[in-house]
Amino acid sequence: MSEPFKTRPASRAHDRGMDDTYIAPRIGLGLPAAIPDVSATAVAEWAAVAEELGFASVGVIDRLVYDNLDPVVALAAAAAVTRRVELLTTVLNVPWRESAMTLAKQLASLDRISDGRLVAGMGLGGWPEDYRESGTAATGRGDTFDAMLDVMSRAWSGAICGASGPLPALPAGRPTLLFGGFAERSYRRAATRGSGWVAPSFGFDALLAGIAAMNAAWSGAGRRGRPRTVVARYFCLGPGADTTADEYIHHYYGDPYFAAARADTITSDAHLQREMGALRDAGCHDVVLLPCSADIDQAHRLATALAALGEPMRATAAAR
């Protein structure tokens, strides 16, 4: 078994954002919830191993018309077998879920059973078939999103009552909210309603432009500290890594996005070192590494490779 690398504890910085003193990103492990034909026990196994190996978080991505597990269900399985790691959605697509109250209840339940470890990264969702098959209009998604956020905020604050009284309020700042998207409205939403921004899982120039725009929106909203920036990268290590990555990335993204996504997919220790250095220099607070394979050996290979990076890697994992 790989030796665990040390990581700093989960942040509880909600309204204030992150501290101005930047150290290096925390490292999270993506769960194999979006690997086609994943076994029923794999998600929980990966979550438990992630905590054992010292990762700061476990993450999931979201689609409707794809062979993936629902993010909330997958993170509930992870919550049941962990006690420390944050539970991240990168991102949960909101508008096509339609029922804000149902989603609020699901997220509140997940936050409560995990003792406040949920970090709900949210977005609009860009796959046309997800909107088509859910019967939801893709037009006006931003307005729908904001209206749903209003309802969810009321539910989490205990402002919604029924015949038996109000819903129980979550502690202030829970769940932690992050927002994805490139539009000015997305950055403004993150600056006024969340703790930061979820960057796309590929495209370094887009990452840099997004961080600059997010920082400007944060400052313009009069927020203290810095917005939290979470970025994901795909990885596959060991024998056959390139072939496995090619097959998975093409299956998930198809021809239009394959080249861009594959270019940032880590398939060697050297690429891992370069990518982590670039993301650290860009100012990312969290890096979530998403697997291209559900083989649990990938988690151990990743932990070993991260530990082998030496002192800079230990600095990356130092306590804030």
N, C-alpha and C positions, 0 to 999 in steps of 0.2 A: 504494500500500500504506500502511496506517496506521502511524504512528510507534509503536514499542514504548514502553509505560510501564514504569517500573522496579519491580521487586518484590523483597522480601527473600528470601534463599535458603531452601530447604526446611529445616524444623526437624529436628533429630536428637534432640529431647527425648522420651525414651521413658518410663522408669519414673518420672521425677521430675515428669511433667506439664509445664505451661508455666510460664515465669517469672512471679513475682508482679507485675512491672512491665508493665502492659498498654499497648500502643501502639495498634494498630488491626488489623483483619482482613487477612489475605492473601487474594488473589482468585484463584480457580480457574475454569477454563472446563470446562463439561460437554461431553462428547463426544456426537455425535448417534447413539449406539448404540441408543437407544430411540425413534428416529424411524422409523415404518413405511416400508418400502421403501427404506431407506438404501442407498446404493451400497456396493459391497464395498471401495472405496478411501477412503471418506469419513472413517472413524475415524482412520486413519493420517494423512491430510491435515490434519484438525483438530488432532491432537496436535502435529504438526510446527509448524503455524502458531501454536498456543498457546504453544509454547516460544519461537518467534521473536518473538512479540509481548510476551513478558515475564510471562505468567501463572505463578502459583506452582504450580499443579497442574492435572491433568485428572481429571475425575470421571465415573463411570457409576452408573446406577441398575439395579435388578434386578427382573425378573419372569420367570415361567416360561411362562404361557399368554398370550403377547403377542408382537407382531412386533418383538422387540428382539434384539440380539446378546448372547450370554452375557458377563457382566461380565469374567470372567477372560480370555476370548479377546480381548475388545475392548482390555483394558489390555495384553495381550501385544503386540498390534499397535502400541499407543501406545509401549510400552517400546522397540520396535525402531527407532523413528524419533526418539527423544528421549534426552537425556543428563542433564537437570537437573530437570524438573518431577516433583513427586510424583504417584503413581498412586493415586487414591482410589476406594473403593467406598462409595457413600452411599445405601443400604447393601446388602451382600451377604446374602441370606436363607439362613440356615444349616440349620434343622431338616429341611426337605423335601429337602435334598440327601443326607441319610441317611448316606452313607459318609464318616465323619470322616477316615479315612486318605486317601481319594482327594482330598478337599478340601484336606487338609494338604499333600499332594504338589503339587497345583496351585498353591496360594498360595506354598509354598516355592520352587517353580520360578520363579514370577513375581517373587518378591523377589530371587532370585539373578540372573536375567537383567537386572533393572533396577538392580542394585547397591544394594539396600536402599531403593529409593524407594517401595515398596508401603506404603500406609496402608489397612488392611483394616477399613473400617467394617462391622459385622455386626449383624444383627437377626433377628427371628423370621419376618417376612413376614406380611402381613395379608390377602392375596388368597385367598379360599376355594378357587377353582379350581386354584390352584397346589398346594395340599395334595391336593385331590381327584385331580387328574390324575397326580400323582407317586406316588399310592398311600400317602401318609404321613398319619398321624393328626394332626389339628390340636390335639387335646387333649394335654396334657402337653408342650407345645412347650418350655417353660422348662427342664424336666428334661432333655429331649433335647438342647437347646442346650448346657447345662452339661456333659453327658456327652461331647458331641462336642468341646467345648473342651478337656476333659481329655486326650482322645486327640491332638488337634492339638498341644497344648503338649508332650506327650511326644515326638511326632514331631519338632517343631522343636528340641527340646533334645538330640536324639541318643539318646534313651532307648529307642528301638524298634530291635530287632535282627532280622536274618534270617540265612539260611544263609551269606550273604557278609559278615556283620558289621552294625554299626549304621548307621542312616541318618545322613548328615552333619548335624551340628548347625548351625543358623543362628547368627550372632552374637547375643549377648544383646540382647533387646529387639526382635528382628525376627521376623516383620513387626510394624510398629506396629499396635496393635489399638485400635479405637474401637467403641463399642456404642450402638445406638439403642434406643428404647422409652421408655414413660412409667411403667411399673410400678416400684414400689420395688425389686423384684428386678433390674430393668434398670439402675437407677442403682448399685446395690450391685455388680453384675457389672462395670460400667464402672470403678468405684472400686477394685476389688480385682484385676481382671484386665486392665485396659486403660489407655490414656492419656487417655481422655475420652469425650465423648458426641457422637453425631450427632443433630442436631435434625431435626424434620420440615421438609418443603419449603414449608409454608404454615402460617399461624396464629401471629400475634405473641404473643398472650397465652399460648399453649401453649409458645412458645419461652421466655418469661420464667419461667414456672412450672418448666419443665424445667431451666433453668440454675440456679435456686435449689435445686431438689431435688438436682441433680448436685453442686453445690458442697457441700451439706450431707453427702451421702454420701461425698464425697472427704475432707472434713475428718474425718468420723467414722471413716474407714478409716486415718487417720493419715498421709495422703499429703502430700508437700511440694508447694509451688507451687500451681497451679490446674489443674483438668481442662481439656483442650483441647475447645473447642466448635466443631463444624463444622455449618454450616447451608447449605442449598441454596435457590435461588430460580430460577424459570423466567423466561426473557426472550425477547423478540422485538422488534427495532428496525427502523425504516425504513418505507417504503410498505407498507400492508396489514398492519402488525404486529398490530393488534387482531383482524382476521379470522383470521390465521394462528394466533394464540394461542388464540382461541376454539375453532377446529377441533381443534387438537392437544390442548389441556387436556381438552376434552369427550371426545375419542376415548380418551385415556389413563385418565381418572378416571370418566367416565360421570356421570349425573345426581346421584348422592348427594354427590359431593365437588366437583363442577364449580365452584359458586359460591365456595366457600372457597379452592380452589386458584387460580382465575382472579383473585380479588381481590388476591393477592400476586404475580401474574405481571407482570413489568416490560415495558412496551411504549412507554416514552418516556424521554428523557433526564432529565426532571424527576422521574419516578417512580424512576428509577435512583438519582438523588441522594438522594431522600427515604429510599429503602430502605436504601442503604448507610449513611446517617447513623443510621438507627434500629438497624440491626444492629451498627454500631460502638458505639453508646451502650449496647446490651444486653450488650456484652462478648464478642461472638463472635470467635473466633480465625481462622476461615476462612469465607469465603463462596464457594460454588461456584455459578456461574451456568449453568443448564441450558438448552440451546436448544430452541425450539419448531419450528425448521426446520433442515434439514441443509445449507442454502445457506451455503457458507464465508464469504460476505460478512457473515454475522451475527457471526462472530468479529472481523472487522475493524471493523464498526460498533461493537461493544461496546468494543473497545480504544480507539477514537477517543472514544467517549462518556466512558469512564473518565478518559482523559487530559484531556478538556475540563473536568472537574470542578475542576481547578486544584490549588492548594496542599494542601487537605485530602485530595485523592486521592493526592498524592505522599506525604503523611504516612502514609496508609493503607498504602502500599507500601514504606515505609522499612524498612531492615534492623533486625532486632531485636538 
